[in-house]
Amino acid sequence: MPVNVLFSARAALWPVYEPLLTRYLTEAGLDFSLGIEFAPGEVDYVVYAPNGGLRDFTPYTRLKAVLSLWAGIESIADNETLTVPLARMVDHGLTQGMTEWVVGHVLRYHLGMDAHIHGLNGEWRQDVPPLASERSVTVLGLGALGEASARALAALNFNVAGWSRSPKGITGVTCLHGADGLVRALSNADIVVLLLPDTSATENTLNAETLALLPKGARIINPGRGPLIDDDALLTALNAGQIDHATLDVFRTEPLPADHPYWTHPNVTVTPHIASETRPATAAQVICENIRRGEAGEPFLHLVDRDLGY
Ligand SMILES: NC(=O)c1ccc[n+]([C@@H]2O[C@H](COP(=O)([O-])OP(=O)(O)OC[C@H]3O[C@@H](n4cnc5c(N)ncnc54)[C@H](OP(=O)(O)O)[C@@H]3O)[C@@H](O)[C@H]2O)c1
């Protein structure tokens, strides 16, 4: 009997993924049927993104696993109709894209590029930036994306600290964890990058209290998720000069509502959730490797801990 693989994501992605998944499932030697429509009771695996619209997994009685195309799985992690393993996306292309975006925005702040992009208005003012080794960057979250970003920043000689839930060791990065670790991670950070998942434990990681721990004039870069930051506290800290500038890619409500103060705040850069995305050419291989593993009785890669929410 063939392995039935349902693709449930944005319709426009199907023509992109269909040939790639076909190729890698074939290379895995599987007898499979791949499509966007099956009787629910006949589906073995769902390749999933929230914008495919699938919410109720109850009729999927034969399901072996749900394989997310997204790294962030907060919208499905607490779905009580899902009782089979859930794997999130860890994709080399997605990681590379995020690393480039983070390094780019850190360098923007580090080098003070805005002054020259906006123009010096005829004033020959030579503010030479310090070296990266004189700049402290803290990365909150040291998972697939945070670790790669921290390593890339360390390779540029930034003074990098990282914070995670469990202890870590990453060469060139001061790794911290726990509540005390967060205080240390923030207390001398010139630039903070948020790459935490959106869970009940990470909501408002940056709030009035933790923003006050940062050196005055710190910068924030959030490509993680909107709820990681208490928006009112950030706006207050921006208006007080405690935070010099924030670059925000993700928001509690997306698209960011037209009347949201972030759009017009002079010290906020809004990017429309484009920091990185899953790259089909590499992600399809990850999905197919997990299906191969499922069929071979091997453990799935990148399983979500549903209790922790990531
Ligand atoms: N803007 C975009 O375009 C975009 C694209 C992709 C992903 N994202 C976001 O990026 C997030 C991170 O992705 P990822 O693949 O790197 O996730 P990941 O591999 O699951 O890593 C999550 C990291 O956060 C840490 N963490 C989780 N809960 C914590 C807590 N309560 N306290 C301290 N640290 C905690 C984890 O600690 P441990 O290592 O100890 O487990 C881990 O280091 C995603 O969840 C998604 O929201 C955004």
The ligand as an SDF file (V2000), in Angstrom:
LIG
                    3D

 48 52  0  0  0  0  0  0  0  0999 V2000
   10.8190   36.2040   11.1390 N   0  0  0  0  0  0  0  0  0  0  0  0
   10.9820   35.1250   10.4030 C   0  0  0  0  0  0  0  0  0  0  0  0
   11.0210   35.2040    9.1870 O   0  0  0  0  0  0  0  0  0  0  0  0
   11.1350   33.8020   11.0740 C   0  0  0  0  0  0  0  0  0  0  0  0
   11.4690   32.6790   10.3070 C   0  0  0  0  0  0  0  0  0  0  0  0
   11.6450   31.4710   10.9570 C   0  0  0  0  0  0  0  0  0  0  0  0
   11.5020   31.3550   12.3360 C   0  0  0  0  0  0  0  0  0  0  0  0
   11.1760   32.4610   13.0580 N   0  0  0  0  0  0  0  0  0  0  0  0
   11.0460   32.3700   14.5290 C   0  0  0  0  0  0  0  0  0  0  0  0
   12.2870   31.9890   15.0900 O   0  0  0  0  0  0  0  0  0  0  0  0
   12.0120   31.1450   16.2050 C   0  0  0  0  0  0  0  0  0  0  0  0
   13.2360   30.3370   16.5730 C   0  0  0  0  0  0  0  0  0  0  0  0
   13.4370   29.3250   15.6020 O   0  0  0  0  0  0  0  0  0  0  0  0
   14.4660   28.1290   15.8390 P   0  0  0  0  0  0  0  0  0  0  0  0
   14.3270   27.1920   14.7090 O   0  0  0  0  0  0  0  0  0  0  0  0
   15.8130   28.6700   16.1730 O   0  0  0  0  0  0  0  0  0  0  0  0
   13.8400   27.4850   17.1810 O   0  0  0  0  0  0  0  0  0  0  0  0
   14.4640   26.3720   18.1130 P   0  0  0  0  0  0  0  0  0  0  0  0
   15.5390   25.6210   17.4020 O   0  0  0  0  0  0  0  0  0  0  0  0
   13.3260   25.6340   18.7090 O   0  0  0  0  0  0  0  0  0  0  0  0
   15.2100   27.2080   19.2670 O   0  0  0  0  0  0  0  0  0  0  0  0
   14.5260   27.8900   20.2540 C   0  0  0  0  0  0  0  0  0  0  0  0
   15.5450   28.4290   21.2430 C   0  0  0  0  0  0  0  0  0  0  0  0
   14.8260   29.1930   22.2210 O   0  0  0  0  0  0  0  0  0  0  0  0
   15.1920   28.6950   23.5180 C   0  0  0  0  0  0  0  0  0  0  0  0
   14.0720   28.8310   24.4500 N   0  0  0  0  0  0  0  0  0  0  0  0
   12.8260   28.3190   24.3440 C   0  0  0  0  0  0  0  0  0  0  0  0
   12.0930   28.6250   25.4210 N   0  0  0  0  0  0  0  0  0  0  0  0
   12.9130   29.3330   26.2400 C   0  0  0  0  0  0  0  0  0  0  0  0
   12.7470   29.9050   27.5160 C   0  0  0  0  0  0  0  0  0  0  0  0
   11.5830   29.8100   28.1880 N   0  0  0  0  0  0  0  0  0  0  0  0
   13.7990   30.5590   28.0620 N   0  0  0  0  0  0  0  0  0  0  0  0
   14.9830   30.6580   27.4090 C   0  0  0  0  0  0  0  0  0  0  0  0
   15.2080   30.1170   26.1820 N   0  0  0  0  0  0  0  0  0  0  0  0
   14.1710   29.4650   25.6270 C   0  0  0  0  0  0  0  0  0  0  0  0
   15.5240   27.2480   23.3060 C   0  0  0  0  0  0  0  0  0  0  0  0
   16.2910   26.7810   24.4060 O   0  0  0  0  0  0  0  0  0  0  0  0
   16.8940   25.2930   24.4370 P   0  0  0  0  0  0  0  0  0  0  0  0
   18.0190   25.3080   23.4100 O   0  0  0  0  0  0  0  0  0  0  0  0
   17.3760   25.1470   25.8070 O   0  0  0  0  0  0  0  0  0  0  0  0
   15.7760   24.3770   24.0460 O   0  0  0  0  0  0  0  0  0  0  0  0
   16.2830   27.3160   21.9910 C   0  0  0  0  0  0  0  0  0  0  0  0
   17.6280   27.6720   22.2070 O   0  0  0  0  0  0  0  0  0  0  0  0
   10.8240   30.3160   15.7260 C   0  0  0  0  0  0  0  0  0  0  0  0
   10.1110   29.7580   16.8070 O   0  0  0  0  0  0  0  0  0  0  0  0
   10.0170   31.3380   14.9780 C   0  0  0  0  0  0  0  0  0  0  0  0
    9.1070   31.9330   15.8740 O   0  0  0  0  0  0  0  0  0  0  0  0
   10.9860   33.6740   12.4560 C   0  0  0  0  0  0  0  0  0  0  0  0
  1  2  1  0
  2  3  2  0
  2  4  1  0
  4  5  1  0
  4 48  2  0
  5  6  2  0
  6  7  1  0
  7  8  2  0
  8  9  1  0
  8 48  1  0
  9 10  1  0
  9 46  1  0
 10 11  1  0
 11 12  1  0
 11 44  1  0
 12 13  1  0
 13 14  1  0
 14 15  2  0
 14 16  1  0
 14 17  1  0
 17 18  1  0
 18 19  2  0
 18 20  1  0
 18 21  1  0
 21 22  1  0
 22 23  1  0
 23 24  1  0
 23 42  1  0
 24 25  1  0
 25 26  1  0
 25 36  1  0
 26 27  1  0
 26 35  1  0
 27 28  2  0
 28 29  1  0
 29 30  1  0
 29 35  2  0
 30 31  1  0
 30 32  2  0
 32 33  1  0
 33 34  2  0
 34 35  1  0
 36 37  1  0
 36 42  1  0
 37 38  1  0
 38 39  2  0
 38 40  1  0
 38 41  1  0
 42 43  1  0
 44 45  1  0
 44 46  1  0
 46 47  1  0
M  CHG  2   8   1  16  -1
M  END
$$$$
